């Protein structure tokens, strides 16, 4: 396993969206700028370790998952639950 800024950015974007944050709102919560967060999500820049630690706290996930995509079983279950909630919400809107 190795660190890939593009994959890390994709995971951050996915978690941001699952958590209901806009780039602007998350950047504010992290005391960062929206443009810096956009560069991180696109893989053009890597986040500092301090920012990764803060993101892990905000998203209730591990640094291993954010940095290299290593997912503990608990996080897998949590993401499946979020996906199911989104799916059921979409069905509810159609009804």
Buried (B, 14 or more C-beta within 10 A) or exposed (E): EEEBBEBBBBBBBBBBEBBEBEBEEBBBEBEBEBEBBBBBBEBEBBBEEEBBEBBBEBBEBBBBBBBBBEBEEEBEEBBEEBEEEEEEEEEEEEE
